[in-house]
Amino acid sequence: MVIAGSTPVPSPTPLRQFIVKMYGICNLSCRYCYLYAGPDRTWQDRPAAASPVTLERTAGRIAEHAATHRLRSASLVMHGGEPLLAGAHTLARFAADVRRVVPGSCVVHPIVQTNATLLTERRIAVLARQGIRVGISLDGGRADHNAQRVDHAGRPSWPAAVRGARLLADRFPESYAGILTVVDPTTDPVELYESLLELRPPALDLLLPHGNWSAPPPHVAATLTDRGRALYGDWLCAVFDRWWRGSRQETGARKETRVRLFEECIALLLGLPAGTESLGLAPFDAVVVETDGSIEQVDSLKSVAAGASRTGFDVFQHSFDDALRHPGVAARQAGAAALGARCRACPLVSVCGGGHYAHRYRAGHGFANPSVYCADLQRFIRHVAARLVEAADASGAAVPVGTRLTRGDSR
């Protein structure tokens, strides 16, 4: 089933982020997981682990794409499920194989995204020798923040996860990529942020929970008819202010972490090239290879409907250039042309970019809609713009380019 748009892209942007499912099953059973508890069940029909043949063919396809498009760098994201179930040595070999077959001019940046419960000193050392950085998925820096992250027997994952995170921070800081956290607006924003700082991540990714107009994310349904409420936006603004103060006051002995969402928003408001899956109009350049070798769009589309991420391609019979020509991938690279009229007319479009693609979906209407988080994104972007204007006014500098469109709301 293909439900993405079909906007043509004259010159597709090459893929630069290759997300490879090393293991398709997870050792946790998080109660909110869209991947295993959502509408898509294709994982049940796939092998648990990617076979050596599948990994070899995937490495070859990455090398082929890198050579065709003369890529100077490529991101190799080893994912799951829980990728460490495939074994640290398997991850290390695969990263080494990809580096070996890509052109010498292409630098490969490997990372593994894990729930941290299986991290041990020995495993991290194996990854570190291959220059593989480790990203951790956590809901916060306290046990009660992670109450829904349990194993298949219902036991809490926090003790093992925090042990893995602290081991990484203490013994292998050069391999520590950061922490990915899904926003829960019922938590205290500043307390949660500061709890994550205690785990000393070099960077944070704050993600809005996946949902859409037909299946709204938690705590959004009540706000959809009330334009004055933006629970997620308010939460992000509170964390931003705490981060903004800390970043501007930091000393050599006290460093605030990077927060990707905040940095990208600031860059876009300043008119600088930037963009994530959640903000901006830059062409999306990621693709997924499943454990059976299927080439798919990103997993977030699995929160929309069964088969929504499917392309019909695989690494054995198709190249990644074939994936670039898929209508769904083309729509992710079409920028403003893929947005609905309301989004195109919005003064924030160059910063918001319409929001995360999966969050725009409405059954029967596809993806040409504003994000289900439209009010939250407007609240957040205008708030960041107001802080930039305040800083510019205080320093006597010129008002940043993008903030001129957003000065009216600093709530």
C-alpha positions in Angstrom: 0.0 0.0 0.0 1.4 3.4 -1.0 -0.4 6.4 0.4 2.3 9.0 0.1 2.1 11.8 -2.4 3.4 11.9 -6.0 4.9 15.3 -6.4 7.6 15.2 -9.1 11.1 16.2 -8.2 13.1 17.3 -11.3 16.5 16.5 -9.7 16.3 14.1 -6.8 18.6 14.7 -3.9 20.9 11.7 -3.3 20.3 9.6 -0.2 22.9 10.2 2.5 21.3 8.5 5.5 21.1 4.7 5.3 19.0 3.2 8.2 19.7 -0.5 8.3 17.6 -2.8 10.5 20.2 -5.1 12.0 17.6 -6.9 14.2 13.8 -6.6 13.7 12.8 -7.6 17.2 13.2 -5.7 20.5 14.0 -6.9 23.9 11.6 -4.3 25.3 7.9 -4.0 25.0 7.3 -0.3 25.4 3.6 0.3 25.9 3.4 3.2 23.4 5.7 1.8 20.7 4.2 2.7 17.3 6.4 0.2 15.5 5.2 -3.0 17.2 1.9 -1.8 18.7 0.8 0.3 15.8 -1.2 -0.5 12.6 1.7 -1.9 10.6 2.5 -5.6 11.3 5.0 -6.3 8.4 7.7 -6.9 11.0 6.0 -10.2 11.9 6.7 -11.7 8.5 10.4 -10.7 8.3 13.5 -12.5 9.7 14.5 -11.5 13.2 18.1 -10.7 12.0 19.5 -9.4 8.8 21.5 -12.2 7.2 25.1 -11.9 6.1 24.0 -12.0 2.5 21.5 -9.2 3.1 24.1 -7.1 4.8 26.7 -7.7 2.1 24.2 -6.7 -0.6 23.2 -3.6 1.4 26.8 -2.5 1.7 27.2 -2.9 -2.0 24.1 -0.8 -2.7 25.4 1.9 -0.4 28.7 1.9 -2.2 27.0 2.0 -5.6 24.9 5.0 -4.5 27.9 6.8 -3.1 29.9 6.2 -6.3 27.1 7.3 -8.6 26.5 10.5 -6.7 30.0 11.1 -5.6 29.0 11.4 -2.0 31.6 12.9 0.3 29.9 11.4 3.4 27.2 9.0 4.4 25.5 8.3 7.6 25.1 4.6 8.5 22.4 4.1 11.2 22.2 0.6 12.6 18.8 0.2 13.9 16.1 -2.2 15.1 14.2 -3.4 17.1 17.2 -3.5 19.3 20.3 -3.7 17.1 22.6 -5.0 19.8 20.6 -8.3 19.7 22.5 -8.9 16.5 25.7 -8.8 18.4 28.3 -6.0 18.7 30.8 -7.9 16.5 28.1 -8.1 13.7 27.6 -4.4 13.9 31.3 -3.7 13.8 31.8 -6.0 10.8 29.0 -4.4 8.9 30.4 -0.9 9.5 33.8 -2.1 8.4 32.4 -3.7 5.3 30.6 -0.6 4.3 33.7 1.5 4.7 35.7 -1.0 2.7 33.4 -1.0 -0.3 32.5 2.7 -0.6 34.7 5.0 -2.7 37.7 6.3 -0.7 36.5 9.8 -1.0 33.3 9.0 1.0 33.5 9.2 4.7 31.1 6.8 6.5 29.7 7.9 9.9 28.3 4.8 11.6 26.0 5.0 14.6 23.9 2.5 16.5 20.6 3.5 18.1 19.9 1.4 21.2 17.7 1.3 24.3 21.0 1.0 26.3 19.9 -2.1 28.3 22.4 -4.4 26.5 25.4 -2.0 26.7 28.4 -3.5 28.5 32.0 -2.3 28.6 33.1 -5.1 26.3 30.4 -4.4 23.7 31.0 -0.7 23.7 34.7 -1.3 23.2 34.0 -3.5 20.1 31.9 -0.7 18.7 34.4 2.0 19.6 37.2 0.3 17.8 35.2 0.7 14.6 34.4 4.3 15.3 30.7 3.5 15.8 28.9 6.1 18.0 26.1 5.1 20.3 22.7 6.9 20.5 20.4 6.1 23.3 16.6 6.2 23.4 15.2 7.2 26.8 12.1 8.9 28.0 13.9 10.9 30.7 16.7 10.7 33.2 14.6 9.2 36.1 13.0 5.8 36.6 9.5 7.2 36.7 10.0 8.9 33.3 10.6 5.5 31.8 7.7 3.6 33.5 6.3 2.6 30.1 9.6 1.2 28.9 9.3 -2.4 30.1 10.5 -5.8 28.9 8.2 -8.5 27.6 7.6 -9.7 31.2 6.6 -6.2 32.3 9.8 -5.6 34.2 11.2 -2.0 34.2 14.1 -1.4 31.8 15.4 1.6 33.7 18.1 0.0 35.9 19.8 -1.6 32.9 19.3 1.4 30.7 20.8 3.9 33.1 23.7 1.6 33.8 24.5 1.5 30.1 24.1 5.2 29.7 26.4 6.0 32.6 29.0 3.4 31.4 29.0 5.1 28.0 29.4 8.6 29.6 32.1 7.5 32.0 34.2 5.2 30.0 33.6 5.9 26.3 32.6 9.6 26.0 34.0 9.8 22.5 31.5 7.1 21.4 28.5 8.8 23.0 26.3 10.3 20.3 23.5 11.5 22.6 20.0 10.8 23.8 16.7 10.7 21.9 13.6 11.5 24.0 10.0 11.5 23.0 8.1 14.5 24.5 5.5 13.8 27.1 3.7 17.1 28.0 2.5 15.7 31.3 6.0 15.8 32.7 7.7 18.8 34.2 9.7 20.1 31.2 12.6 21.7 33.1 12.9 18.8 35.5 13.0 16.2 32.7 15.6 18.2 30.8 17.8 18.6 33.8 17.4 14.9 34.6 18.8 14.1 31.1 21.7 16.5 31.6 22.8 14.3 34.6 23.5 11.5 32.1 25.9 13.9 30.3 24.7 13.5 26.7 26.7 15.5 24.1 23.4 16.1 22.3 19.6 15.6 22.7 16.9 15.0 20.2 13.4 15.9 21.3 10.8 14.2 19.2 7.0 14.7 19.2 5.1 11.5 19.5 3.9 10.1 16.2 0.3 10.7 15.4 -1.9 12.3 12.8 -5.3 13.9 12.2 -7.0 10.5 12.0 -5.2 9.0 15.0 -4.1 12.0 17.1 -1.2 11.6 19.5 -1.7 11.6 23.2 -3.0 14.8 24.8 -3.6 16.4 21.4 -7.3 15.4 20.7 -8.6 17.8 23.3 -6.6 20.7 21.8 -7.6 20.3 18.2 -10.7 22.3 18.6 -9.1 24.9 20.8 -6.5 27.0 18.9 -5.5 28.7 22.1 -4.0 25.5 23.5 -0.6 24.0 22.5 0.5 21.6 25.2 3.5 20.3 23.3 4.5 23.8 22.2 4.3 25.1 25.7 6.5 22.2 26.9 9.1 22.8 24.2 9.1 26.6 25.0 9.8 25.9 28.7 12.7 23.6 27.9 14.0 26.0 25.3 14.1 28.9 27.8 16.1 26.7 30.3 18.5 25.6 27.5 18.8 29.1 26.2 19.7 30.6 29.6 22.2 27.7 30.3 23.8 28.0 26.8 24.3 31.8 27.2 25.7 31.5 30.7 27.8 28.4 30.4 31.5 28.4 31.4 34.3 26.0 30.7 33.4 24.0 33.8 29.7 23.8 32.9 28.5 23.0 29.5 24.9 22.8 28.3 24.2 20.0 25.9 23.2 20.6 22.2 19.5 20.2 21.4 19.1 19.5 17.8 15.5 20.8 17.5 16.5 24.1 19.1 19.6 24.6 17.0 17.9 23.8 13.8 15.0 26.1 14.5 17.5 28.9 15.3 19.4 28.3 12.1 16.3 28.3 10.0 15.1 31.6 11.6 18.5 33.1 10.8 18.1 32.1 7.2 20.8 29.5 7.4 20.7 26.1 5.6 19.3 23.5 8.0 16.6 21.0 8.3 15.5 17.9 10.1 12.6 15.5 9.6 10.5 17.8 11.8 11.5 21.3 10.5 12.5 23.0 7.4 12.0 22.4 3.7 15.3 20.7 2.9 14.9 17.5 0.9 14.7 14.4 3.0 17.6 12.1 2.3 17.0 8.9 4.4 16.0 5.4 3.5 15.5 2.2 5.4 16.7 -1.3 4.7 14.7 -4.0 6.5 16.0 -7.3 7.8 14.9 -9.1 4.6 16.5 -6.5 2.4 13.3 -4.6 1.6 13.9 -0.9 0.8 11.4 1.2 2.6 10.6 4.8 3.6 11.2 5.8 7.2 9.5 3.9 10.0 7.5 6.9 11.1 5.1 6.2 8.3 4.2 2.9 9.9 2.3 4.9 12.5 -0.1 6.0 9.7 -1.3 2.7 8.2 -0.2 -0.8 7.4 2.3 -0.8 4.4 2.6 3.0 4.4 6.4 2.8 4.3 6.6 0.1 1.6 8.2 0.9 -1.8 8.2 -2.6 -3.4 11.9 -2.5 -3.8 14.7 -4.5 -2.3 18.5 -4.4 -2.3 18.8 -7.7 -4.3 16.9 -6.4 -7.3 16.9 -2.6 -7.0 19.3 0.3 -6.5 18.8 3.2 -4.1 18.3 5.3 -7.2 15.1 3.2 -7.8 14.0 4.3 -4.4 14.7 7.9 -5.2 12.1 7.7 -8.0 9.4 6.3 -5.7 6.5 8.7 -5.4 6.6 8.7 -1.6 10.3 9.5 -1.6 9.8 12.2 -4.3 7.1 13.8 -2.1 9.6 14.1 0.8 12.0 15.9 -1.5 9.6 18.3 -3.1 9.8 21.0 -0.4 6.9 23.5 -0.4 5.4 22.0 -3.6 4.3 19.0 -1.6 2.5 21.1 1.0 -1.2 22.0 1.0 -2.3 25.6 0.2 -2.7 26.6 3.9 0.9 25.6 4.7 2.3 27.3 1.5 0.6 30.6 2.5 1.9 30.5 6.1 4.7 33.0 6.9 6.4 30.3 9.0 6.6 27.7 6.2 10.4 28.1 5.6 11.0 27.2 9.2 8.2 24.8 10.0 8.4 23.1 6.6 4.9 21.7 7.2 6.1 19.7 10.2 6.9 16.0 10.2 5.5 14.3 7.1 3.8 11.5 9.1 2.0 14.0 11.3 0.2 15.6 8.3 -1.8 12.5 7.4 -5.6 12.5 7.3 -7.5 9.4 6.1 -9.0 10.1 2.7 -6.9 13.2 2.2 -3.3 12.0 2.2 -0.5 14.2 3.5 -1.3 17.6 2.0 -2.5 18.9 5.3 -0.9 21.0 8.1 0.8 19.0 10.9 -1.5 17.7 13.7 1.0 19.7 15.8 0.4 22.9 13.8 -0.5 25.0 16.8 2.4 23.6 18.8 4.9 24.3 16.1 3.7 27.9 15.7 3.9 28.4 19.4 7.4 27.1 19.6 8.8 28.8 16.5 7.4 32.2 17.4 8.8 31.8 20.9 12.3 31.0 19.7 12.0 33.9 17.2 11.1 36.3 20.1 14.1 35.2 22.1 16.4 35.9 19.1 14.9 39.3 18.7 15.4 40.1 22.4 19.0 39.0 22.1 19.5 41.1 18.9 17.9 44.1 20.6 20.0 43.8 23.7 23.2 43.6 21.6 22.2 46.3 19.1 22.5 43.8 16.2 20.2 43.7 13.3 17.0 41.8 13.7 17.5 38.2 12.3 15.9 37.6 8.9 13.4 35.0 9.7 12.3 36.5 13.0 10.8 39.5 11.3 7.9 37.2 10.3 7.3 36.0 13.8 7.8 39.0 16.2 4.1 39.2 16.9 3.8 36.4 19.5 6.3 35.9 22.3 3.8 34.6 24.9 
